[in-house]
Amino acid sequence: MSLKRKDLLGLRDMNSEEIELILHSSESMKEFIKRKVKKLPTLRGRSIVNLFYESSTRTRTSFELAGKYLGADTVNVATSTSSVTKGESLIDTGKTIEAMGVNTIVIRHPMAGSADLLARNVSSSVINGGDGIHEHPTQALLDMFTIKQVKGSLEGLKIVIVGDVLHSRVARSNVWGMTKLGAEVTLVGPPTLLPERLFGNLGVKYSYNLTEALKDADVVVALRIQKERQEAGLVPSMREYAQQYGITQDKIKLAKPNALVLHPGPMNRGIEIDNEVADGVASLIQEQVTNGVAVRMAILYLLNGGEDSEYIN
Ligand code: CP
């Protein structure tokens, strides 16, 4: 099996079979990364460039490791020291990278739609590593994989996504993906950070009241408050925001006893999530990071031909 598409730009345009294929392939990749020697010949001779116009620890590093584990050559382009600083456009930068024979470009960019723009202008595969407030599909895939590994399936799970929904590409991708896999999603946040009807008739619920929304939740996803994208006046103060929407031990007790807690990272501890929860038994935050490598390996493998390339064994 392979993904019958050139690019992975978002989960809005991906069907449930494609999502399940990625999650299924991630299982073998996760088994593989537990090995002492993490090196496969699967993508030998292929090249991957990480083109990041915004900061990243998890996404960039895990794509780099994922490519290396699969035998590809991986290169990071630091836009702060590239010809981007001389005014080179995104399309010209993409075409320049493509001209070097690169198979896959992973892009992170502050502008919504940038990954799509790049994909339409280069023949290399393009993977969206986060475009403005639009989508962050690989984060949502690793979130779904993490939940599925514990719960077995997302079908019928009550998932609460809480925080700065307005600026969250993670929330957007998760809603598209989780609803396709049958989860019941409730978005929670202050009115200024929670654009209602964002998802039309998808059946997503909206709430300004976290304590009410948490009742019977199977999974709670805390979102980072995006200080770098915050316009003035959307939140009265961080202290008040934390009081109403921060995930604390007391609040998490309102969810089901075996509820899971996720956060895409990086965390603002003491604002959207307390230390006791972030480091507590319900937290899967470190597991998400590990799973990020497995899921990105699966994506690189499936976009580069899947079973048609040499496989792990
Ligand atoms: N979750 C996430 O995208 O983290 P990074 O910004 O560190 O890549």
Residues whose N, C-alpha, C, O or C-beta is under 5 A from the ligand:
A	BS01	CP	S55 S56 T57 R58 T59 R60 P264 G265 P266
